[in-house]
Amino acid sequence: MTADAGKTPAFKGRVGKTEKTIGNRLFGVFVCCGPVEGMFYFHMNNLVRGGANMYCTIIRETLWQLDKMLKNKGCS
């Protein structure tokens, strides 16, 4: 383990009103598919850029988790 492990990345720039901080974003996806009904949550910070790629990733992860849950319930 290095000395930098666990440190939060910092933005370079002036300290004060223009100081940038790392924000958190939480996305929730409601899923209702056969025996599976509920919410999937995805946590990201603002180091991950927004846009279409992020939303496509959220949709892909939702479908992947839904597939696993359906297989656990015996649905193929």
C-alpha positions in Angstrom: 0.0 0.0 0.0 1.3 3.4 -0.9 1.4 6.6 1.2 -1.3 8.1 -1.1 -3.8 5.3 -0.6 -7.2 6.6 0.7 -6.5 10.3 -0.1 -9.2 12.2 -1.9 -8.1 13.7 -5.2 -7.8 17.5 -5.1 -8.4 20.1 -7.8 -5.7 22.6 -8.5 -6.6 26.2 -8.2 -7.2 29.1 -5.8 -8.8 28.5 -2.5 -11.9 30.5 -1.8 -15.1 31.1 -3.7 -13.7 29.5 -6.8 -12.5 26.4 -5.0 -13.7 23.3 -6.5 -14.7 20.3 -4.4 -15.6 16.8 -5.1 -19.3 16.4 -5.1 -21.4 13.2 -4.9 -24.2 12.2 -7.2 -26.7 9.4 -6.5 -28.8 8.0 -9.3 -31.8 5.8 -8.6 -33.4 3.5 -11.1 -36.9 2.0 -10.4 -37.2 -1.5 -11.8 -40.4 -3.5 -12.2 -39.9 -6.8 -14.2 -41.8 -9.9 -13.3 -41.0 -11.0 -9.7 -38.4 -8.2 -9.3 -39.5 -4.8 -8.2 -37.4 -2.2 -6.5 -34.7 0.4 -6.7 -31.1 0.2 -7.9 -28.8 3.0 -6.7 -25.6 4.1 -8.4 -23.1 6.5 -6.6 -20.7 8.6 -8.6 -18.6 11.7 -7.9 -18.0 14.6 -10.2 -14.7 13.2 -11.4 -16.9 11.0 -13.6 -18.2 13.2 -16.4 -21.9 13.3 -17.1 -23.5 12.8 -20.4 -24.7 10.0 -22.6 -21.9 7.6 -21.8 -22.6 7.8 -18.0 -26.4 7.2 -18.6 -25.6 4.3 -21.0 -23.4 2.8 -18.3 -26.2 3.1 -15.7 -28.7 1.4 -18.0 -26.2 -1.4 -18.7 -25.5 -2.0 -15.0 -29.2 -1.9 -14.3 -29.9 -4.6 -16.9 -26.9 -6.7 -15.7 -28.2 -6.6 -12.0 -31.7 -7.3 -13.1 -30.5 -10.3 -15.1 -28.7 -11.7 -12.0 -31.8 -11.2 -9.8 -34.1 -12.9 -12.3 -31.7 -15.9 -12.5 -31.6 -16.1 -8.7 -35.4 -16.3 -8.7 -35.5 -19.0 -11.3 -36.5 -16.9 -14.3 -34.4 -17.2 -17.4 
